[in-house]
Amino acid sequence: MGLTEVSASASIWTPIFDMSDDKQKESTIIGTVIEALPNTMFRVQTEPGLEVLAYLSGKMRIHRIKVLVGDKVSLEDNPYGGKLRIVKRM
């Protein structure tokens, strides 16, 4: 039947695969901004002691949330590696 199946009790098409697992695999890290760089990039000191490069998430750009040096932020790890994303200012 492909990517969908029909349930016997109701004639509603439901997907076989679940996309919500991808969202749950992202881990959240707490850190402190130590340097502001161009293009809304930041150098962040994480609680385990690592210094990482992070960029501002799209929602924070749309709502014009300011992030300054010294702010505590919540970071999401990208499952593909690379830079981290700042998703929340605490």
PyMOL commands that set and color helices and strands:
alter all, ss='L'
color gray80, all
select helices_A, chain A and resi 20-24+58-62
alter helices_A, ss='H'
color red, helices_A
select strands_A, chain A and resi 4-6+13-15+28-37+41-46+51-56+72-76+84-89
alter strands_A, ss='S'
color yellow, strands_A
deselect
rebuild
show_as cartoon
